[in-house]
Amino acid sequence: MARKLLLEKIGIEGIRYYDAYRKSGGYASVEKVLKTMSPDDVTNEVKKSGLRGRGGAGFPTGMKWGFLAKPQGVPRYLICNADESEPGTFKDRYLMEHIPHLLIEGLIVSSYAVGSNCTYIYIRGEFGWIVDILEQAIAEAKNNGWLGKNILGSGFDCEIYVHPGAGAYICGEETALLESLEGKRGNPRIKPPFPALKGLYDCPTVVNNVETLSAVVPIINYGSEEYAKIGIGKSAGTKLISACGNISKPGVYEIEMNISVEEFIYSDEYCGGIANGRRLKACVPGGSSVPILPANLLLKTAKGETRMMTYESLSDGGFITGSMLGSGGFIVYDEDQCIVRNTYSFSRFYRHESCGQCSPCREGTGWMKKILWNIETGKGKIKDIDLLFSIQSKIEGNTICPFGDAASWPVAAAIRHFRDEFEWHVTNAEEAQRRNYGLAGYAEPLKVAAS
Amino acid sequence: MAEEKKLVKVTIDNLTVEVEPGTTILEAARQIGGDIVPPTMCYYSTLKGSGGKCRTCLVKVAQGSAADPRPMPKLVASCRTAVMDGMVVENITNPAVLETRKAVTEFLLINHPLDCPVCDQAGECDLQDLSYGHGVDTSRLEFKKRTFELENLGPYIQLHMTRCIMCYRCVYVADQLTEQRLHGVLDRGDECRISTYISKAIDNDFSGNMIDVCPVGALTDRTFRFKNRVWFTKPMDAHRECSKCSGNVRLWMRGEEVFRVTGRKDQWNEVHDFICNECRFEKKKVSDWVIEGPTKVHRHSVISANKYQNLKTPKEFLPEVMGGRDPKMLMNIHKVSGVNDPEIDLSKIPGPATSKIFDKEES
């Protein structure tokens, strides 16, 4: 059994409530931090642990906290990004629903580290019931003296507020989140200045994912050396993976980042193999915005090495033959799935969620969706495939925020790896309405190592 | 004694200029001037916070600064990126930048109606200039364009949302010039639009300025709509005593008639002295104004065409060769020919029409 850090206590009855959580050793890290450590000690501890942002980009958390400007007399803010809306990702939801106190505990420790007296949880509007769970947890923590003025007599004040969004995916982008939190339209800001300098209300701000902030708790409890030992190289610690698609056991799994993708899909401890005895066709390893990989590139990298569930191994080969760990939304496709339809479905999502602020993304996402719908419904032309590739290449990198990249990567990767299937959809338009392309050669070992 | 401000040196397309720290790449390029100035659709120097949205001014930073010579990984929006000492910027010398600008122009145009022949903005439209400079002559879009209903924002302004490119300039005008903000952006993605939500009239003294800042024909002056083409009117600088604004305006005249009053735009099409609605919409007589003189218009502008300045008419030569007689029309085709005669139905004629059919004496 792999070691569990975040979901260690998930089996304890009533862990959602304060009493059970406290009895099982909860809030020990707050005591330890407030009584024995300085804020910089906590930041250093997180730096040493090698914890990387779990929201998708994988930026080292300790470094992010280190960048925070600390001018005198200006409040600093910590914001927990719980706007988890990526198709395929549902790990934060699981965490907040089942162990809300773990997040609250992590938030208190992190707030202490960055010096935030006012901490916000920005949660997506669709998680209405989780707002209630979190607010109840915050009230419980406050009643027991973990929040408020002068916590544990240390002189540190902290309040946590839950702020629901209004159902926009773009508000998961940190600067759009800040705008939304300030009560404005959720348009991403133009960077620089970065939030570490000018964030919420023009004050220095740190925005971190739910899982990242929760992971601070075991780092403090067990020590950074212990945490850094788990995983391979720069991918330290454990990661929550929300596995879905055509697997026998979909759900949220905590993995140590030292297992292979093959083990994750086929072992009984995790996904339990492809459902109904089908064969693996493709996989999106990190939520809808990362490139899709065919089976032959998923299990082995282009160099022939085994692909591991780590940041580095999954992105091995760049975007030509690799993908990203992203936010851990692991979507598995079996041989009966249609990649064109899947790409259309993603594109439709991105068209709907584009904020419409900058031109390439506003106009390009809608255009891509319409072309993909044509190809999917048998009205496509061969030149549409090239057009699609050309459009996505012109969105990528030319937008204000990473949303443009997120919208173009899935289309680019689908065409790059599954061009046969797109062409088959165009040339056999009628047949494509009745059946799917099937596995074809996507699971066969690569003949020539891609350069 | 105040210390002299240290200037930073920046190189744009191999031309070096020294500017104050904190200047944007775009402003530095404008100080150099000429072809190397990136086009802008959303940036407006007098509006705080504008820019960065249209992505037409993207440039490549080949060297971040003298201290850190690494290039920036992505193209950056020159209107929102501050220069650093020793920065090297590539605009028209970098093919990737031009390629991207072409792509952005295409994106801006795919949902634009291209109704320039009936658009009041034609002739002074930033998008027109951009598409002449960077567009292609065919469209790769094979779908219906997005359309919106026309909307009247009060008695003076009409919103033609279909033409809008979402530059947000008018929103900034509303935020920064007027007391009460009555309009903004609704919806998101390719459905987002400028609106007052429940078709409220925009009613304040400076609302007319959003017509001036609009880079396309999305916001038009209802007192000028379809009255004249921009290039037929002659711009004149004028002023008057006004209690609300500076009163420095530009009159667009044809003969003795004032067709339109706008703010004075500089060479980058930007207004620095915003004017009030009274000056703009209600003072349309020459006697209301003190005319300073004709506006200098760039000689490449369509507005400077057809002004009959220094016109040289060719010498009349016909009377001379005709021995002093005036030329006479040899034949008036309309009197002689029956082609325009509605009584003859060409579709009922057997065979091709000949001169006989039109011979009035025979019929």
Interface residues (C-beta under 8 A of the other chain):
Chain A: A168 I170 R185 I190 R351 H352 E353 S354 C355 G356 Q357 C358 S359 P360 R362 E363 G364 T365 G366 W367 K370 L387 K394 G397 N398 T399 I400
Chain B: G51 G52 K53 C54 R55 T56 L58 K74 L75 A77 R80 T100 A103 V104 E106 F107 L108 I110 N111 R140 L141 F143 R146 I165 M166 Y168 G184 V185 D187 R188 G189 D190 E191 C192
